[in-house]
Amino acid sequence: MMRLFVTVTCLLAIAGAAIAASATGQRVLAVVDKEHTHSYDAYITSLRQRGFEVSVQVPGDAQDGTLFEFGERKFDHLLFLAPEIKQFPRGLTTHTIVEFLREGGNMLAGLSPQLSESWRDFAREFGLEFGERGTMLVDHLGYDKTVDTGNHAAVLVGGYRDQLGAGGIADEAGGVFSDETRAIKEALVYRGIAHWVGPNPLAFPLLLPPTTSYQTDPPLITASPDGAWSASNVGKLEALYSQSDLLTGADAHTPDARASLATAIQLRDNSARVVFVGSTELFGDLYRDAARPLQRAFVNDITSWAFQERGVLRVTRTAHQRLRAHEHDVRPDYEESEHTSSMYRIKDTVSYSIGVTMFDGQTWGPAPSDLGLQLSAVMLDPYVTVPLVPHRGANATVYEADLRLPDRHGVFTLRVNWKRRGWSYVMADDVVPVRPFNHDEYPRMLSSSWPYVAGAFSTMLGFAAFVYLWLTMPAEKLASKTS
């Protein structure tokens, strides 16, 4: 029985690994507003169908969860769909969330026009600036009449409107979205708040607003039982020219303040991922609408990227060795063995290779061959940089290059530092000492030394000639003095 139990346990573990959707883990903590708990059932069900273990928590519960237990992460991903909370739940403070990200966790946050000041302050930590509470994105030229309530806040984004400069999926999103999602021509409906992306080099927009849109405090349009429409909050409207901080779709292409509807951030050290989306409706009713394929595809893609199902790269190995000039070109054992080198000499040619794999949602396989990796020999600054040539194998893509060390001895670092938006960072450092020539490794006669040798021999020859002449020259007879 014990053997049968062990066998079944192993098979279940193998089956669980086979349906693994994320490269970093399957445990998801979903924090959802109490008033909208069932609004996201379809979205959370889709996560569970993809193999995630989703734990739903409502802010304010007596059993507020925590992200850590005994110093270890209890969850691998954090899903926040509670934009109106005035204070983060117990065990989920901003400090704890930041520590969770530093430990390799990922976060996806869905916000709304009613986001609290706590969320606005937390977004500023990542270089994002959201608009005032109650403001929404409005577009009078491109809105969906079937779901709009009269304030033109159901903005059509992307799809067929891309040709009109009406926003859509950002080109710099890299490997976040699939080719199938980019090829969808139907526009998605965005009803929410926009934000500016500051000068944070780790943040990049995923969804751009239409150029004809702007963010304002729209009136609340309601319908009476007799079919008449009434508008409230009209008195708060300001003239557009009087708003100094007006966010428009044109800001999406300015270098100093880029407007965005969804933004991704990837941490520098561990490639942990964070996504802020300014509309919770994308995960709710609009997600369930089967007539809007871009709606569902967009949410699925940003979820896959945020939870590290897509665009995940991993370095499997690095190796480097000196290229020998001939079979008799050997070094002492303390400098190199048969397959590795622990020390190099200036002007040596080093053969370097690095293996990179990519996660495809279930297993690890060869990485793309067009990443454009580079190898640098660094000592404070890069001395030499060469491109790495890919060779696709069965299990990994191996990038190789031959690098000639500079004429400078010291401690060098053979570094690969590849950072592209939408992909996990590829970073590898190999520290190697580089020594100068030993005294017995120089050639016996250098061509540049001939002037010095000729000068030395000419001095010796001149001295020998002088001594010879001095010794063989007859002495002069002194004239006798007469009185």
Phi, psi and omega in degrees: 000320180297320179295320178296320179296317179296320180295316180295321179298317179295319180295320177294322178294319178295319179295320177296321178291330183290329181262012180300129181262333184247149179280346184247351179146168186248354187276123183236131172254116181255118177257115189236144175300143181294325182286341184237033184299319184269358180289336184251021182298318181295320180292314180293324176297321178296326177295317180293325177293336178273002175105003180277147175261097188263125173250119183267133179228139178255129179301138180096354177295153178293338181251054176300130183279175177227157183273345183232149174212122184057036177080002181243152178291130175275337181229157179260335182220150181236123179246117181249117174233046181224074186284345187264001181293132181279336179218136182294147183299162178297130184087356179231042178290166181299322178297319179293322180294318178297318177295324177298319178291321179294334178273007176103004177282166180234156183220139174234120184241123173258122183247181183208173176300342180262026181296147184277169178293332177296318178292323180295319178293321180293323179293330178296334177297338180255009178084020180251139180234110179273158180287180180294157180298132180094349179281150181221161174280131184231139177219111183280348182256343181217088178221157182272113183289339184284333182241358182284145181261010178108349179258007176060033179265354175272079191279135174275126184233133173075199180066227183293344181279354180302323182291343179264011182069037186254040174073206183119198181293129183290143179293330182277009179290347174065231184270021181287318186251148179279164178295328179294322179292318179294336182276351181290131184267339179287141179279154174264157180261122180244120177232099184182207185246148177256175180206164174264144175257115183285190183281038177277115183292345180270353181255141178211144183286148176254323183228123183260144179283159176296151180292339180269004183262163175206165182253130182208180177264091188286153176289153178271114183263125179231154180249134178273165180300332181277007177092357180277153180254143175226149183236134175242167180070016180288328182294341181276351183293136178250155174294139184299324183290342181268357181265113182283335181251037181289127176264125180235166177295337178293337178291349181292344184239016176265142184285337186269327181217091182274129177275144182209155175255332176216134186226142179245145175229136178236121184296151188288321191272319187237009179060022173296147190242141179226135179229129174248126178238131185275017181214118174279343179293337176297331180266355183251245186297320181294332178291328182280350183285106182290343181281357181240087185294325181293330179300306182291320182295321179296313180295318180296322182290316180290330175291317179299320180288316182296324181267017173059048167263340186229145176069029182259122178244153180214138177273120181271323181197159170226146180211147177210146183203150179285138174274122183278143179287325179202179185290338180268001179277088183240159178236165177300159183297330181287348178264323181202148174252200186290323187238005180209159180235132179257350179207143178238167177245151180305144179071010174290152174259122186252132174264119185241143177216147178220132179261131183232132177241161180231141178270127184257014181105342179224313184226169176266135180219186181298141177282163177301153182267003183245031181287330179075046179288152178227150178245134181232142170263110192245131166221093192071305177233155176294126176271318182222137176226128181229150176283149177262133183265127183278148172223109185282124178252189182285323184247340183204160174262122183259122176260131186230155177196152173254127184234128178267121182294148182287169179276061182206122181269156183149194179260114180254159175239120173277107193240135168243114182230089185248118181227115177229146182291131180095352181238151172296144181288139176254108183228131179209132179234131173233114182271127182225137173277142178237120184257161174279178176294139171287166184294334181264011180255354177280154174298150184293329180223123179259140180295331181285352182267358183300319178299322180289320178295317179297321178296319180294314181292323178295324177294316178295320180294319178296321179294318179296320179295321180295317180296319180297313180295324181294321182281331184265350180289128180293146181283142179284139178277131181280135179291136181288142180274133178253146180281000000 
